[in-house]
Amino acid sequence: MMTRRNILKSLGLTALALPSLPLQASEEWSALAPLPDKDDPEYWTKLRKEFMLSNDKVFFNTGTVGVMPRRVVEAVTKHLNYMAKDVADWPYKDDSKERFISGYQDLMFIRTKVGRMINCDPKGIALTDNVTNAMSYIANGVDLKAGDEVITSNQEHPGGRCSWEVREKRDGVVLKQIEIPKPIESADQVLDIVTKSFTSKTKVLMLSHMISGSGAIIPAKEICAAAKAKGIFTVLDGAQTVGNMRVDIRDIGCDAYVGCFHKWIGAPAGTGFMYVDPTKIKDVWTTVASAQWDNHEDDGYRFTQRGTGNFSILFGLDAALDFYFEVGHERWTDRVKFLGDRLRTGLAKNKKVKFFHPADPAMCAGISVYTIEGLTGTQIQDGYWAKGKMRPRSMGDVYGVRHSTHIFNSEAEIDRAIAIVNELASGR
């Protein structure tokens, strides 16, 4: 039997180092044990045991930060222990897959997995710390002059928008915000708003593939095709997409895509990516320059190499990607959407609930945004915690809460959330 002490030893930790490590009731687990059989009727219940979340709390805020499976924590910890205890074993610059620490490696073994996940050439992929960094690399790297127009929307996250504001202030680029409604009525509505905003001066279009504040999935393929016909460089902010829905870069046809793994993939914080079409990336200037800054044989490498960092988290990312593929690309994203649809269907029966995500189920996945008549987001958030130790995220006085569903959530938790909303709506 694996006791608490055995577990801590297997992670290379002491009881003093991690006194509150949450365990399942049985206090038994094996971090690298096989996952449940895919045909097991108890598959999702058993898979829940791969996560260290306490059983008496429910996490509904993956849109902000995700939850690492045990095997991810183990991978990070194993490398941290190697760095602390056995770093003398490392021959300088001998960056093998098992021991890389110096920042010289192209990390192609991880980039290839990312390329498989989003269906693109891994040489167009650079690993970054997060979406903010990735978007800044693109905004600083594309050639723009005073008067050139960059179109974005009124619903962009600051991490995606602000690097373009810098270009506006520094270089005289014109940043134009288009108004997208909340909630969005239809995909055609968004397509019409975006395409009507194009002018002869438009050089870049930057939009969220899934809008963080509403969970709306925009018609990215159609928008990118319309922009391409006008010679406009397209950048999609995918902070909320990867692991939440299926992303196919070749099908979308965008010029650039940025995303992260610490939300819906369950990787450690500090893991993101930037993709630029290999035919376009050669024209994007390097922002953080190291030895590979002019390497146009592998442009993703020149952006990936940015000096020494916390490479232990990349072992965690590698483990998270393996876990994702072991669960299954379709099974994972289908489960996220199934739970999201279940929540939205249940809440729609209450006339006091107002939605800010699209009414079209095809435009939604694991994020729902809603409020309850007469309550603020903070009141709803606090009501969830008081009644069920559940944690969605408050979106302020107007927009209520953002409620994320993920594979570690259960149907029973969704049903209990619906019941809590009904209680709050009735004043109980």
Summary of the structure (lengths in Angstrom):
residues: 428
radius of gyration: 22.4
end to end distance: 44.9
largest distance: 69.0
contacts: 1433
relative contact order: 0.14
helix: 41%
strand: 14%
